[in-house]
Amino acid sequence: MSELPETLTLPEKSSLPELDADGLLALYREMLLLRRVEELAAKAYTLRKILGFCHLYIGQEAVAVGAAASTKDDYWIAAYREHGHALAKGMSSRSVMAELFGKATGCSRGLGGSMHLFDADHKFYGGWGIVGGHVPLANGMAWASKQRGEGRVCVCFFGDGAANQGAFFEALCIAQLYKLPVVFICENNFYAMGTAITRASEFTDMSLRGLGVGMVREQVRGFDVEVVRDRVAAAADYARSGQGPVLLELVTYRYRGHSMSDPAKYRTKDEVDDAKSSDSLKITENRLLNDFGVTQETLDGLKASVEEEAQDAWDFAEESPEPSTAELYDVVYSD
């Protein structure tokens, strides 16, 4: 019988250099863009320009943007609340918004919609609608990277609800057994649809699940983009080195309901307002103003440029053509 594995930890600091004002401004702009595109997506949904399901990322921006700062060239895979991940990975706001609108110019040619954003050129592989079902796929991507000697990790995003699924546990076992270069990121926003995490799990730190397979794990508050940037970089460095996968829990919070059809009556206004006191945009804005001496005029100019880009994405999506019915089965059957 083997001994219980030694509990390993990540380095206290990653190998990334500290951010200067320009670097933090760039991350701030990305978070602003994510939020504004999502706000316009909410508006488009109410106008029936976006149909079907639509799960917004508002409130969780620091996670995707912070993670992208060190893994832009790595493989990413996510669940259905993935608009923010797609934008953070480098996909254009035009291609994302057009896909939400179901237009032919969208990243999935208008055939996938909100839950199925995809762009191989940016190494973003979805957008998956089955809770926890995509987590094992991260192992396959990491295995391929390892066999090819690419030096890339696979970053896999999922929610706290997925951390209770069987496929999740199986994926952790395999990843640890074969020391696959995966960074599993649980975005714990406290609710699996409308079920509070305290009603579904005895403990609320989902990273503890990794201890059962001897995996390096860490819980991180995911509201400060600088903190997320550092901890994901440390995890990616570890996984990239061949030592094995890492399970991170990034504590976050979604301000809207589970989807656009969810009025979120299961939580109080006071709870949401309290969560907004840790808003990632406010944290970064205050740091830029107070610690880096960035002027309000600079921030206002940044916000204006984001508004222009987001509105351009809306206009592009609205003016784009519908997918042709003649191409309906082109990506369903092979010749």
C-alpha positions in Angstrom: 0.0 0.0 0.0 1.3 3.5 -0.9 1.7 6.2 1.7 -0.5 9.2 1.8 1.0 11.8 -0.5 2.8 14.8 1.0 0.7 18.0 0.9 2.4 20.2 -1.6 1.8 23.9 -2.1 2.5 26.5 -4.7 5.2 29.2 -4.3 4.1 32.2 -2.4 4.9 34.4 -5.5 4.8 33.6 -9.2 7.6 34.3 -11.6 5.7 37.2 -13.2 7.1 40.7 -12.7 5.1 43.3 -10.7 2.7 45.3 -12.8 3.4 48.9 -13.6 0.7 51.5 -14.2 0.4 50.7 -18.0 0.2 47.0 -17.3 -2.6 47.4 -14.7 -4.4 49.9 -17.0 -4.4 47.3 -19.7 -6.0 44.7 -17.4 -8.5 47.3 -16.2 -9.6 48.1 -19.8 -10.1 44.4 -20.4 -12.3 44.0 -17.4 -14.3 47.1 -18.4 -14.8 45.7 -21.9 -16.0 42.4 -20.5 -18.6 44.1 -18.3 -19.8 46.5 -21.0 -20.2 43.8 -23.6 -22.2 41.7 -21.1 -24.4 44.7 -20.2 -25.2 45.2 -23.9 -25.9 41.5 -24.2 -28.4 41.8 -21.4 -30.1 44.7 -23.2 -30.0 42.7 -26.5 -31.7 39.7 -24.8 -34.6 41.9 -23.5 -35.0 43.1 -27.1 -35.0 39.5 -28.4 -31.9 40.1 -30.4 -30.4 37.2 -28.4 -32.5 34.1 -28.1 -32.2 30.9 -26.1 -30.0 30.7 -23.0 -27.7 33.6 -22.0 -25.5 33.4 -18.9 -23.7 36.6 -18.0 -20.3 37.0 -16.5 -20.9 40.3 -14.7 -19.0 40.4 -11.4 -16.5 37.7 -12.3 -14.3 39.7 -14.7 -11.1 39.6 -12.6 -10.9 35.8 -12.9 -10.8 35.6 -16.6 -8.7 38.7 -17.2 -6.3 37.8 -14.4 -5.9 34.2 -15.7 -5.3 35.4 -19.2 -2.3 37.5 -18.1 -0.1 34.4 -17.9 -1.9 31.9 -20.1 -2.7 33.8 -23.2 -1.0 31.2 -25.4 -2.2 28.1 -23.5 -5.4 26.1 -24.2 -8.6 27.2 -22.5 -11.9 25.3 -22.0 -14.9 26.6 -20.1 -18.5 26.0 -19.3 -21.5 28.0 -20.6 -20.8 31.3 -18.7 -17.9 31.9 -21.1 -18.4 35.2 -22.8 -15.8 36.8 -20.5 -13.3 34.0 -21.0 -13.6 34.3 -24.8 -12.9 38.1 -24.7 -10.1 37.7 -22.1 -8.5 35.1 -24.3 -8.3 37.6 -27.2 -11.4 36.9 -29.3 -12.8 40.1 -30.7 -15.9 41.7 -29.2 -17.4 41.7 -32.7 -17.1 37.9 -33.2 -18.5 37.3 -29.7 -21.5 39.6 -30.0 -22.3 38.4 -33.5 -22.4 34.8 -32.2 -24.7 35.9 -29.3 -26.9 37.4 -32.0 -26.8 34.1 -34.0 -25.2 35.8 -37.0 -23.0 34.2 -39.7 -20.1 36.4 -38.7 -20.0 35.0 -35.2 -17.1 32.9 -33.9 -19.2 29.7 -34.4 -20.8 31.0 -37.6 -24.0 31.7 -35.6 -24.7 28.0 -35.1 -23.6 27.8 -31.4 -24.9 30.9 -29.7 -24.2 32.0 -26.1 -23.1 28.7 -24.7 -20.9 27.6 -27.5 -18.3 30.2 -28.3 -15.2 28.7 -29.9 -12.0 29.9 -31.6 -9.2 27.5 -32.3 -6.9 30.3 -33.5 -7.0 31.8 -30.0 -6.8 28.3 -28.4 -10.3 28.8 -26.9 -12.2 25.5 -27.1 -15.6 26.4 -25.7 -18.3 27.0 -24.3 -19.9 23.6 -23.1 -23.4 23.3 -21.9 -23.3 20.1 -19.7 -22.4 20.9 -16.1 -19.0 19.3 -15.5 -19.0 17.5 -18.8 -16.1 19.4 -20.3 -13.7 18.9 -17.3 -12.4 15.5 -18.6 -11.8 17.1 -22.0 -9.2 19.3 -20.4 -7.2 16.1 -19.7 -7.3 15.2 -23.4 -6.0 18.6 -24.4 -3.3 18.5 -21.8 -2.3 15.0 -22.7 -1.9 16.1 -26.4 0.2 19.1 -25.3 2.4 16.8 -23.2 2.9 14.3 -26.0 3.8 17.0 -28.5 6.2 18.6 -26.1 4.4 22.0 -26.6 5.0 23.3 -23.1 1.4 24.5 -22.9 -1.0 23.9 -20.1 -4.8 23.5 -20.4 -6.7 26.0 -18.2 -10.2 24.5 -17.4 -12.9 26.8 -15.9 -16.0 25.5 -14.2 -18.4 26.5 -11.4 -18.9 25.2 -7.9 -21.8 23.1 -9.0 -19.6 21.2 -11.4 -17.2 20.3 -8.5 -19.9 18.0 -7.2 -20.2 16.0 -10.5 -18.8 12.6 -11.1 -17.0 13.6 -14.3 -15.1 16.2 -12.3 -13.7 13.7 -9.8 -12.8 11.2 -12.5 -10.9 14.0 -14.4 -8.9 14.9 -11.2 -7.9 11.3 -10.7 -6.6 10.8 -14.2 -4.9 14.2 -14.3 -3.0 13.5 -11.1 -2.1 10.0 -12.0 -0.5 11.0 -15.3 0.8 14.4 -14.1 -1.0 16.2 -16.8 -0.4 19.9 -17.3 -3.9 21.1 -16.3 -4.9 24.1 -14.2 -8.4 23.4 -12.9 -10.1 26.7 -11.9 -13.3 26.5 -9.9 -15.1 29.8 -10.1 -17.0 29.6 -6.9 -19.8 32.2 -7.2 -21.7 30.5 -4.3 -24.7 29.3 -6.4 -25.2 26.4 -8.7 -28.2 27.8 -10.6 -30.4 28.7 -7.6 -28.9 26.4 -5.0 -26.6 27.9 -2.5 -23.3 26.1 -2.0 -24.0 25.5 1.7 -27.1 23.4 0.6 -25.0 21.2 -1.7 -21.7 20.7 0.0 -20.5 20.1 3.6 -17.6 22.4 3.0 -17.4 25.4 0.7 -13.7 25.4 -0.3 -13.9 23.4 -3.5 -10.1 23.3 -3.8 -10.1 20.8 -0.9 -11.4 18.2 -3.4 -7.9 18.1 -4.8 -6.5 16.6 -1.6 -8.3 13.3 -2.3 -6.0 12.6 -5.2 -2.9 14.3 -3.8 -3.2 17.3 -6.0 -1.7 20.7 -5.3 -4.6 23.0 -4.4 -5.2 26.6 -3.3 -8.2 28.8 -2.5 -7.9 32.4 -3.7 -10.2 35.5 -3.4 -10.8 36.2 -7.1 -11.9 39.9 -6.8 -8.5 41.5 -7.3 -7.1 41.0 -10.8 -3.5 41.4 -9.6 -3.9 38.5 -7.1 -5.6 36.3 -9.7 -2.8 37.1 -12.2 -0.2 36.0 -9.7 -1.8 32.8 -8.4 -2.9 31.5 -11.8 0.7 32.2 -13.1 2.1 30.2 -10.1 -0.3 27.3 -10.9 0.5 27.4 -14.6 4.3 27.4 -13.9 3.8 24.4 -11.6 1.8 22.4 -14.1 4.0 23.4 -17.0 7.1 22.1 -15.2 5.8 18.6 -15.3 5.1 18.2 -11.6 1.3 17.7 -12.2 -2.0 19.5 -12.3 -3.3 22.2 -9.9 -6.8 22.8 -8.5 -7.5 26.5 -7.8 -10.7 27.8 -6.3 -11.2 31.4 -7.1 -13.9 32.9 -4.9 -16.1 35.3 -6.9 -19.7 36.4 -7.3 -22.2 36.9 -10.1 -24.3 40.0 -9.9 -27.1 38.7 -12.2 -29.2 35.6 -12.0 -28.0 32.2 -13.3 -29.2 33.1 -16.7 -31.2 36.0 -18.2 -34.4 34.0 -17.4 -33.5 33.8 -13.7 -34.9 36.6 -11.5 -32.6 35.4 -8.6 -35.2 35.6 -5.9 -33.2 33.1 -3.8 -30.8 35.8 -2.5 -31.4 39.2 -0.8 -30.6 42.6 -2.2 -28.3 43.1 0.9 -26.3 40.1 -0.1 -25.7 41.3 -3.6 -24.9 44.8 -2.4 -22.4 43.4 0.0 -20.7 41.4 -2.7 -20.5 44.5 -4.9 -18.4 46.2 -2.2 -15.6 43.9 -3.5 -16.2 44.7 -7.1 -13.1 44.0 -9.2 -13.5 47.1 -11.3 -13.6 49.3 -8.2 -10.6 47.6 -6.6 -8.5 48.2 -9.7 -9.7 51.7 -10.3 -8.9 52.7 -6.7 -5.4 51.2 -7.0 -4.8 53.0 -10.2 -5.9 56.4 -8.7 -4.4 56.0 -5.3 -1.3 53.9 -5.7 -0.2 54.6 -9.3 -1.3 58.3 -9.6 -3.3 57.7 -12.7 -5.7 60.6 -13.4 -9.5 60.4 -13.5 -9.2 61.9 -17.0 -7.2 58.9 -18.1 -9.7 56.5 -16.7 -12.6 58.4 -18.3 -10.8 58.2 -21.7 -10.4 54.5 -21.2 -14.1 54.1 -20.5 -15.0 56.1 -23.6 -12.9 53.8 -25.8 -14.5 50.7 -24.2 -18.0 52.1 -24.8 -17.0 52.8 -28.5 -15.7 49.2 -29.0 -18.7 47.6 -27.3 -21.2 49.7 -29.3 -19.2 48.8 -32.5 -19.7 45.1 -31.6 -23.4 45.6 -31.2 -23.7 47.5 -34.5 -21.6 44.8 -36.3 -23.7 42.0 -34.9 -27.0 43.7 -35.8 -25.9 44.4 -39.4 -24.4 41.0 -40.0 -26.3 38.4 -42.1 -28.1 35.4 -40.8 -26.5 32.0 -41.3 -27.5 30.3 -44.6 -29.8 27.4 -44.3 -27.8 25.8 -47.1 -24.9 25.4 -44.6 -27.0 23.9 -41.8 -25.4 20.5 -41.9 -21.9 21.5 -43.0 -20.5 21.0 -39.6 -22.7 18.1 -38.6 -21.8 15.4 -41.1 -18.5 14.8 -42.9 -18.4 14.0 -46.6 
